[in-house]
Amino acid sequence: MKTAKLRIGQTLPQGDWDEVIYAVNAWTKVDPPEGARIALPVYTKEDDFNKLRVLVKRLMRQGFVKFEAADLAGLRMLKSLGVEDITADWTLYAFNSWALKLLSGMGVKRFVASPENTPENMAFLRESGYEVETLAQQSTPLFISLTEPEAQTELKVFRRDGLWVTTKPTPRTWEGGTRYDFSWDPDEEGAA
């Protein structure tokens, strides 16, 4: 299965994608394309969590049935709303069979392996009996913060969804991966 993950408004790169996932946040106004999987944000302020719940309910009424959780609060919300097709992004840290078992018990059907995995652990996860997706490309955040980093370095620092994100200037790539996550790519120069 070859998947692409984007933010709303990003252009889908050419390719033969089996699934396209769109990351939303509590303030998302534009609807993703029909049939897409909806990815919840990594962090939502407590004051904005009800806005996110309203957005998810609206998208469900519009026929969206596939969602991706990035944290336990989002996973619990999706389950409480009756969502059945849930995947877990790498930020849920499905790093070993115990984590896969627990998240599976909470209704997760597929897992994205952490970019921190070693080749040996990836082989173990593939043999675990659970559906584990591996990254092929991602601008993996090195830091995500509510406050601006003190010093600017050769790393790429930008604001996204009220958070400060620090990544390497170019995306990381992995051999044999199936997921292309463009959602953490830095915006074009001069873009908000």
VOMI-215387 format. One record per residue (C-alpha): x, y, z; residue in three letters. Coordinates in Angstrom, 1 decimal, always signed. Example, Ala and Ser with C-alpha at 12.3 -4.5 7.8 and 13.67 -1.06 7.14 Angstrom:
2
[[+12.3 -4.5 +7.8] 'Ala']
[[+13.7 -1.1 +7.1] 'Ser']
END
This chain:
192
[[+0.0 +0.0 +0.0] 'Met']
[[+1.5 +3.4 -1.0] 'Lys']
[[+0.1 +6.4 +0.9] 'Thr']
[[+0.6 +10.1 +0.8] 'Ala']
[[+0.0 +12.4 +3.7] 'Lys']
[[-0.6 +16.2 +3.1] 'Leu']
[[-1.9 +19.3 +4.8] 'Arg']
[[-5.0 +20.8 +3.4] 'Ile']
[[-4.0 +23.1 +0.5] 'Gly']
[[-0.8 +21.1 -0.4] 'Gln']
[[-0.6 +19.8 -3.9] 'Thr']
[[-0.7 +16.0 -4.2] 'Leu']
[[+2.5 +14.9 -6.0] 'Pro']
[[+2.2 +12.7 -9.1] 'Gln']
[[+2.1 +9.1 -8.2] 'Gly']
[[-0.1 +6.0 -8.0] 'Asp']
[[-1.4 +6.5 -4.4] 'Trp']
[[-3.5 +3.8 -2.8] 'Asp']
[[-4.6 +6.2 +0.0] 'Glu']
[[-4.3 +10.0 +0.5] 'Val']
[[-4.4 +11.4 +4.0] 'Ile']
[[-5.1 +15.0 +4.8] 'Tyr']
[[-4.0 +16.6 +8.1] 'Ala']
[[-6.6 +18.9 +9.6] 'Val']
[[-6.7 +21.1 +12.7] 'Asn']
[[-9.5 +22.7 +14.8] 'Ala']
[[-9.6 +25.7 +12.5] 'Trp']
[[-9.8 +23.8 +9.2] 'Thr']
[[-12.4 +25.4 +6.9] 'Lys']
[[-11.6 +23.7 +3.6] 'Val']
[[-12.9 +20.2 +3.1] 'Asp']
[[-10.5 +17.4 +2.0] 'Pro']
[[-11.2 +15.6 -1.2] 'Pro']
[[-14.0 +12.9 -1.0] 'Glu']
[[-12.8 +9.5 +0.1] 'Gly']
[[-9.6 +10.8 +1.9] 'Ala']
[[-8.5 +9.7 +5.3] 'Arg']
[[-8.5 +12.6 +7.8] 'Ile']
[[-5.5 +12.9 +10.1] 'Ala']
[[-6.0 +14.7 +13.4] 'Leu']
[[-3.3 +17.1 +14.7] 'Pro']
[[-0.5 +16.1 +16.9] 'Val']
[[-1.4 +18.8 +19.4] 'Tyr']
[[-4.7 +20.6 +20.1] 'Thr']
[[-5.0 +23.2 +22.9] 'Lys']
[[-7.6 +22.2 +25.5] 'Glu']
[[-9.7 +25.3 +24.6] 'Asp']
[[-9.8 +24.2 +20.9] 'Asp']
[[-10.5 +20.5 +21.5] 'Phe']
[[-14.3 +21.0 +21.2] 'Asn']
[[-13.7 +22.8 +17.8] 'Lys']
[[-11.8 +19.8 +16.6] 'Leu']
[[-14.7 +17.5 +17.8] 'Arg']
[[-17.2 +19.7 +15.9] 'Val']
[[-15.0 +19.5 +12.7] 'Leu']
[[-14.8 +15.7 +13.0] 'Val']
[[-18.6 +15.4 +13.4] 'Lys']
[[-19.2 +17.7 +10.4] 'Arg']
[[-16.8 +15.6 +8.3] 'Leu']
[[-18.5 +12.4 +9.4] 'Met']
[[-21.9 +13.8 +8.4] 'Arg']
[[-20.3 +14.6 +5.0] 'Gln']
[[-19.4 +10.9 +4.6] 'Gly']
[[-15.8 +10.8 +5.8] 'Phe']
[[-15.3 +7.5 +7.6] 'Val']
[[-11.5 +7.0 +7.7] 'Lys']
[[-9.4 +8.8 +10.3] 'Phe']
[[-5.9 +8.8 +11.7] 'Glu']
[[-5.1 +9.6 +15.3] 'Ala']
[[-1.9 +11.3 +16.3] 'Ala']
[[-2.3 +11.1 +20.1] 'Asp']
[[-4.4 +9.2 +22.7] 'Leu']
[[-6.9 +12.1 +23.1] 'Ala']
[[-7.7 +12.1 +19.4] 'Gly']
[[-8.0 +8.3 +19.4] 'Leu']
[[-10.4 +8.4 +22.3] 'Arg']
[[-12.4 +11.1 +20.7] 'Met']
[[-12.7 +9.2 +17.4] 'Leu']
[[-13.8 +6.0 +19.3] 'Lys']
[[-16.4 +8.0 +21.3] 'Ser']
[[-17.8 +9.4 +18.0] 'Leu']
[[-18.2 +5.8 +16.6] 'Gly']
[[-15.4 +5.9 +14.0] 'Val']
[[-14.4 +2.4 +13.1] 'Glu']
[[-11.6 +2.8 +10.5] 'Asp']
[[-8.8 +4.3 +12.5] 'Ile']
[[-5.0 +4.3 +11.8] 'Thr']
[[-2.3 +5.5 +14.2] 'Ala']
[[+0.3 +7.9 +13.0] 'Asp']
[[+4.0 +7.5 +14.1] 'Trp']
[[+3.4 +10.0 +17.0] 'Thr']
[[+1.4 +7.4 +18.8] 'Leu']
[[+4.7 +5.6 +19.1] 'Tyr']
[[+3.8 +2.1 +18.0] 'Ala']
[[+7.3 +0.9 +18.7] 'Phe']
[[+6.9 -2.6 +20.0] 'Asn']
[[+4.4 -5.5 +20.0] 'Ser']
[[+3.0 -4.4 +23.4] 'Trp']
[[+2.1 -0.9 +22.1] 'Ala']
[[+0.6 -2.5 +18.9] 'Leu']
[[-1.5 -4.8 +21.0] 'Lys']
[[-2.8 -2.0 +23.3] 'Leu']
[[-3.6 +0.4 +20.4] 'Leu']
[[-5.2 -2.5 +18.5] 'Ser']
[[-7.4 -3.1 +21.5] 'Gly']
[[-8.4 +0.6 +21.3] 'Met']
[[-9.6 +0.1 +17.7] 'Gly']
[[-6.5 +0.9 +15.6] 'Val']
[[-6.4 -1.1 +12.4] 'Lys']
[[-3.0 +0.1 +11.0] 'Arg']
[[+0.1 +1.6 +12.4] 'Phe']
[[+2.8 +4.0 +11.1] 'Val']
[[+6.1 +2.9 +12.5] 'Ala']
[[+8.2 +5.5 +14.2] 'Ser']
[[+11.0 +7.1 +12.2] 'Pro']
[[+13.3 +6.2 +15.1] 'Glu']
[[+13.1 +2.5 +14.4] 'Asn']
[[+16.2 +0.4 +13.7] 'Thr']
[[+16.1 -2.0 +10.8] 'Pro']
[[+16.0 -4.9 +13.3] 'Glu']
[[+13.0 -3.5 +15.1] 'Asn']
[[+11.2 -2.8 +11.8] 'Met']
[[+11.7 -6.5 +10.8] 'Ala']
[[+10.2 -7.5 +14.1] 'Phe']
[[+7.2 -5.1 +13.7] 'Leu']
[[+6.6 -6.5 +10.2] 'Arg']
[[+6.5 -10.0 +11.6] 'Glu']
[[+4.2 -9.0 +14.5] 'Ser']
[[+0.9 -9.9 +12.8] 'Gly']
[[-0.2 -6.3 +12.8] 'Tyr']
[[-0.5 -4.1 +9.8] 'Glu']
[[+2.5 -1.7 +10.1] 'Val']
[[+3.2 +1.0 +7.6] 'Glu']
[[+6.8 +2.2 +7.1] 'Thr']
[[+7.9 +5.7 +6.2] 'Leu']
[[+9.6 +6.3 +2.8] 'Ala']
[[+9.9 +10.0 +3.1] 'Gln']
[[+9.2 +12.6 +5.8] 'Gln']
[[+10.5 +15.9 +7.1] 'Ser']
[[+10.4 +14.4 +10.6] 'Thr']
[[+10.1 +17.1 +13.3] 'Pro']
[[+13.1 +17.2 +15.5] 'Leu']
[[+11.3 +19.5 +18.0] 'Phe']
[[+7.7 +20.7 +18.3] 'Ile']
[[+7.2 +23.5 +20.8] 'Ser']
[[+4.7 +26.1 +21.9] 'Leu']
[[+7.6 +28.6 +22.2] 'Thr']
[[+10.0 +29.9 +19.6] 'Glu']
[[+13.5 +28.3 +19.7] 'Pro']
[[+16.0 +30.7 +21.2] 'Glu']
[[+18.7 +30.3 +18.5] 'Ala']
[[+18.3 +29.9 +14.8] 'Gln']
[[+20.5 +27.2 +13.3] 'Thr']
[[+21.0 +25.5 +9.9] 'Glu']
[[+17.8 +23.6 +10.7] 'Leu']
[[+14.5 +24.7 +9.3] 'Lys']
[[+12.3 +26.4 +11.9] 'Val']
[[+8.7 +27.4 +11.1] 'Phe']
[[+5.3 +28.0 +12.6] 'Arg']
[[+2.4 +25.6 +11.9] 'Arg']
[[-0.9 +25.4 +13.7] 'Asp']
[[+0.3 +27.6 +16.6] 'Gly']
[[+3.4 +25.4 +17.1] 'Leu']
[[+7.1 +26.0 +16.4] 'Trp']
[[+8.4 +23.1 +14.3] 'Val']
[[+12.1 +22.3 +13.7] 'Thr']
[[+13.2 +20.0 +10.9] 'Thr']
[[+16.2 +19.3 +8.8] 'Lys']
[[+16.1 +21.4 +5.5] 'Pro']
[[+15.6 +18.3 +3.4] 'Thr']
[[+13.2 +15.4 +4.1] 'Pro']
[[+14.6 +12.1 +5.4] 'Arg']
[[+14.2 +9.0 +3.2] 'Thr']
[[+14.0 +5.3 +4.0] 'Trp']
[[+14.5 +2.3 +1.8] 'Glu']
[[+11.5 +0.1 +1.3] 'Gly']
[[+9.0 +2.4 +2.9] 'Gly']
[[+5.4 +2.9 +1.7] 'Thr']
[[+4.3 +6.2 +3.3] 'Arg']
[[+5.3 +9.6 +1.9] 'Tyr']
[[+4.5 +12.1 +4.6] 'Asp']
[[+4.6 +15.7 +3.1] 'Phe']
[[+2.6 +17.2 +5.9] 'Ser']
[[+5.7 +18.2 +7.9] 'Trp']
[[+7.5 +19.7 +4.9] 'Asp']
[[+8.4 +23.4 +5.6] 'Pro']
[[+6.2 +25.9 +3.7] 'Asp']
[[+7.7 +27.6 +0.7] 'Glu']
[[+9.8 +30.6 +1.5] 'Glu']
[[+7.6 +33.6 +2.4] 'Gly']
[[+4.5 +31.5 +3.1] 'Ala']
[[+2.8 +31.6 +6.4] 'Ala']
END
